[in-house]
Amino acid sequence: MKFVPAKTAIAEAPASAEVKSQEHSAHLICSRSLPGGCLQNARKNSFIITTLLQRLNPKLEASTYMEDNIAILMADLTGYTALTEIHGPAGAADMIDTYLGIVKDCLVGDSHLHEQVGDEVMIVSSSADHLLTTAQKLIETTSGKNNFLQVHGGLHYGRILKRNNKFFGTTINLAARIAGKARPGTFWCSEDYINALDHKMPFSFQAKGKHHFKNISEAKEVFELTPDSRKHFKIDPVCKMLINEKETAIVHPLEKHLLFCDQTCLGIYQRNNAN
């Protein structure tokens, strides 16, 4: 399953009638008290809007409206749909449980799992360095686990609007779009993300050129995070699971280079490729 990119307009985020009324009043105050042409900038300034809203309603918490720069990682499992079809909902549920456990074990610093939809997770951090280390650990761990799936994803750094623990803005959209471009077993990141890093030396990046993304006006330079080490593994051609323990895998009787996680996948492959 994929995250549906959120639209950037603040007014499109869910809000109560009372909050919407307070927003309207705040915008009116801005328009009357700021010079011409400043209203658009005022709407983008969370400090002004939040301050005015709090004056209108002293009980309103500052955390209700907040803009901030954050690092975002969108990651999902390659081949999850194929695995679900072959191994059923129970196998898919087991995979997700294992995946979430791996994600939590890989979190570094203040990185935390913000949202999960199906096989896709959204991890956020105030530190681009912490989140990049999290991403690298996630690749290393998943690629070394037998009978698991490869992970791929996108990393971006930018400004978001936070309302009621929900994030809105083009930063979210672009992170999701970049994730869709990444190859299995890789994470791609934006140039903005690399520029946000305090320490680039521990990591290796490969330039992937400029790419156009849906609903993003300008082409963006993207880079691929290169893992510290390349693990050698086989992939089940049917359910797409990784075969790291060859001694426990099922070998095709004729095509010895093909390995399967179980007899079911071998049987499906043989039926689909029968002459």
Buried (B, 14 or more C-beta within 10 A) or exposed (E): EEBEBBBBEBEEBEBEEEBEEBBEBBBEBBEEEEEEEBBEEBBEEBEBBBBBBBEBBEEBEEEBBBBEEBBBBBBBBBBBBBBBEBBEEEBBEEBBEBBBEBBEEBBBEEBEBBBBEBBBBBBBBEBBBBBBBBBBBBBBBBBEBBBBBBBBBBBBBBEBBBBEEBBBBBBBBBBBBBBBBBEBBBBBBBBBBBEBBEEEEEBEBEEBEEBEBEEBEEEBEBBBBBBEEEEEBBBBBBBBBBBBEEEEBBEBEEEEEBBBBBEBBBEBBBEEEEE
